[in-house]
């Protein structure tokens, strides 16, 4: 089993450094590195012509100057949209090239699972990329072709999700910080799961979660978390 190691409690930049730069852009990923992030989390969808792009929403309306469903556009059409401060929506490969940090790649579309697995195999990215998703189906599809690839199940609500994590062969869980406590972390550790948590942006909550001994904290403010850790 390949495992990506980062420092305990380290900052995982949410969509890059979302509070500091336009989300899911190369500019945001570069900012992560300068603000002390130990890893980057970004979102993946797939275009009409089968290319993986870094975008959270199913459409381009909220985060760009354009509109339309990602699945209905080609990569070339998407690349013409302004994603903020003159930046563009990056292809997955561009996200890899702009930073050397470990990456948590969140699958937002189940259809992106097989193309992403193929790219990871071709580029030998298993030591650098952890696939995460709210959708167990997406993770199962990836594990069919890459059974040893580390994957993580993202959880919302108060359920610890242990059965779901086991069902997809997860090595990582990422519960919502609001519901995370010491007993939950201990339960995950007992069955060998790594733990990250999302999305923590206030200093008081950062201190609380750091005290739980999680492996990573997903945050829009890697600068603030890095300062607290120092």
N, C-alpha and C positions, 0 to 999 in steps of 0.2 A: 504494500500500500504506500503510495506517494503521499507525503504530508508536507504542507506548506507551514513553515514555522515563522511566527512573528512574536514580538515581545508581549508578555502578559499585560492585558489592559490597553494595548496600543491603539492609537487612533486609526480607524478605517474611514477614509474620506468618502462621504456619501455623495454619489454622483460627481465625484471629484471633491471640490470644496464649495458646496452649493451656496452657502451663505456669503461667500467671498467672490465667486466668479459665476458666469452662466453655467448652469448644470450640464453635465455630460458633454463637456467640450474639452478639446485639447488644452485650452487655456486653463481650465479648471483642474485638469490632471497635473499640469506643470506646477500649479499653485500648491497642490497637495504636498509635493516633494519639498517645497521650500518652507512649508508650515509644520513639518515634522510628522506627517502621516507615515505609518508603517506599511500601509496597503491602501488600495483604491477599490471601491465598489462602484460598478456602473451597470447600466441596464442594456439588454440586447433585444432587438427585434429584427425581423427579416423583411427585405424589400420584395417587390413583385418579381425582380429578376434574380432572387435567391441570394442576395448579399446581406451579411450581418452588419447592422448599424447600431450605434449607441444612442438610444432614445428611450425614455421612460414610458411615455403615453402611446396609445394605439394610433394617435394622429399627431400631426405636427403643429396644431393650432396654438397650444399654450406656450410652447417654448421657442417658436420660430416666428418669422415674419410671414410665413405662408400658412397653408391649410391643406388638409387631406389626410387620408389613412396611409400609414407607412406601408402597409401591405399592398396598397394600390399604386405606389410610386416606384420608379427605378432608382438605383443608387445615384445616377447622374441627376435625376430630378431633385432628389433630396439634397444633394450636395450644393444646389443653387440657393437653398434657403439660408437666411441669416439666423443663426442660433444665439445671437447676442454678442454685442461689441465686435461685430464683423466676423465672428467665428462661424464655423460650419458644423453640421452634424457629422461626426467622424464615423468611418467604417471601423469595424472591430480591429482590423489590422493596424490602423493608425493609432488606436488607443494603446495597443501593445508597444508600438515603436516609440511613443512619446515619453514613456516612463520605464524605469527598471523595477518599479515596486511590484510586489505580488498583487494579484488582481482577484477580486471576487466578482465574477460575471453573473449577473442576475438574469435568468431567462424569463422574459415577460411574455413570450409567445411560444407555445408548445411546438409550433412548426419550425422553430429555430434550433431545436435540440439536435437533430441529425446533422445539419450542416455545421453546427458548432463542434460536435464530436469529431467530425471528419477533419476540421481545421486543426483541432488540438492534436489529433493523431499525426497529421502531415507535418506540422511545425514542432512537434515534440514539446508541447506546452504543459504537460501534466505536472511538472514541478513548479509551475508558476501560477496557474489558473485554477481556482476552485469554483465550480459551478454551483450556484445557489438559486433557489426558486421557492415561491409559495405553492407551486403546482407540483404535486408528487408525480404526475404523469410525465412532465418534462424531464425530471430527474431519472425516472425509470427508463425512458427512451435513451438517455445518454449512457446509462449503466449497461444497457444491452450490448453496446459496441465497445464501451470502455469500462469494463467491470472494476478495474482498480483505480479509476479516477476519483479523487475526493469530491464529494458533493455535499451540499448543505441545505437543510430544509428550513425555510423562514417561517416563523409562526406568529400569528396574531391572536389576541385574546389570552385567556388565563390557562388554557389547557397546555400541559407540558409537551404533548405531542410525541411521546416516546414510541408508541406503537407505529405512528406514521413515519418517524425517522427510521425505525428498523425496517419498515416495509420497502423503503427506497435505498437501503444500504448506505444511509448517511453517516459521515464521520464527523459532521458538524451540525449543530442546531443554532438558530438565531431567533430567540424569542423577543417579543416586544419588551422594552425596558420597563414599561409601566407595571408589568406583571411579574417581573423577575425578582426572585429573592434568594437567600442563601440556601434554603432547602431545595429549590429547583436546581440550582447550580450543582449542589452535592449529588442530586439524583442523576444528572447528566454525567458527571464525572464517574459515578459508580459503574456506568455501563460503557465508559470509554469514549464519550462524546466531547469534542471541543465545543466551546460556547462563545459566540459573539452576541451582541445585542444591539437593538436599533430603537429609534434614532435619538441620540442624546446630545442636547445642545446647550443646556444650562449647567453652570458650574456646580451647583448643589447636587444635582442628579448625577453629574459625572463623578463626584466624590463618592456618592452612595454606591454606584455601580462598580467603580474601581475597587471598593472594599469587598465586593463579592468574588473577586479573583477571576473575572472572565478573561478570555483570550484576546478579545478585541471589542472595541466600542465604535459602532458606526455613528458618524457625526458629520454635521454640516460645518462644524467649527473645529477642524483639526488643530488650528492655532491655539485655541483656548484649552483643549484637552492636553496638548503637548506641554503647555505652560504649567498646568496643574500637576502633571506627572513629574516635571522637572523639579 
